[in-house]
């Protein structure tokens, strides 16, 4: 899986073997954080199996920023760029297997290679596009439309998540989600 992911960026065989050796497979248990105690926040991971949620913690409750599934890249790119600690946590929602590497070490080894530059560009662009869409959805769409888009885009996650997690991701209360579900799926509530 990791080799297939990295190969799409055009690494030559020798470079690919070298970059593959920079990753190690790590198992995360449910509710385990991607960043462990005092561990470098420069690490990135590529999810082989499992599900993670990105959470902002406030005094009142946890707010879910996003979910990441198989094939997604996890890490805090802004922390890598700014050398500041992450403002959110990345937590396994279920037992997960992740290919992990230290991004600064990767950069030291491969910064001059075009495939690595393409990989960085791809990460930055995909994060930007995802962030811009998420902001626009929260500002421009109704809660019901956001829920319908969630079902359309991430519907396969519904069975892997609790309703309060979906509600948090949508920026609504559990009660609000229940009402939306009752309107969309009236037969289930009769």
VENQUI-V861634 format. One record per backbone hydrogen bond with DSSP energy under -1.0 kcal/mol. NH is the residue of the N-H (numbers start at 1). CO is the residue of the C=O. Records with the same first field share a line. If there is no record, write none. Layout:
NH = CO / CO
This chain:
5 = 1
6 = 2
7 = 3
9 = 6
10 = 7
16 = 12
17 = 13
18 = 14
19 = 15
20 = 16
21 = 17
22 = 19
23 = 20
24 = 100
26 = 98
28 = 96
31 = 92
32 = 29
34 = 90
39 = 36
44 = 101
45 = 74
46 = 99
47 = 72
48 = 97
49 = 97
52 = 68
53 = 91
54 = 66
55 = 89
56 = 63
58 = 61
63 = 56
65 = 54
68 = 52
71 = 47
72 = 69
74 = 45
80 = 76
81 = 77
82 = 78
83 = 79
89 = 55
91 = 53
92 = 32
93 = 51
94 = 51
96 = 28
97 = 49
98 = 26
99 = 46
100 = 24
101 = 44
103 = 42
106 = 102
107 = 103
108 = 104
109 = 105
110 = 106
111 = 107
113 = 110
117 = 113
118 = 114
119 = 115
120 = 116
121 = 117
122 = 118
123 = 119
124 = 120
125 = 121
126 = 122
127 = 123
128 = 124
129 = 125
130 = 126
131 = 127
132 = 128
133 = 129
134 = 130
135 = 131
136 = 132
137 = 133
138 = 134
139 = 135
140 = 136
141 = 137
146 = 142
147 = 143
148 = 144
149 = 145
150 = 146
151 = 147
152 = 148
153 = 149
154 = 150
157 = 154
158 = 155
160 = 157
166 = 162
167 = 163
168 = 164
169 = 165
170 = 166
172 = 167
177 = 173
178 = 174
179 = 175
180 = 176
181 = 177
182 = 178
183 = 179
184 = 180
185 = 181
188 = 185
189 = 186
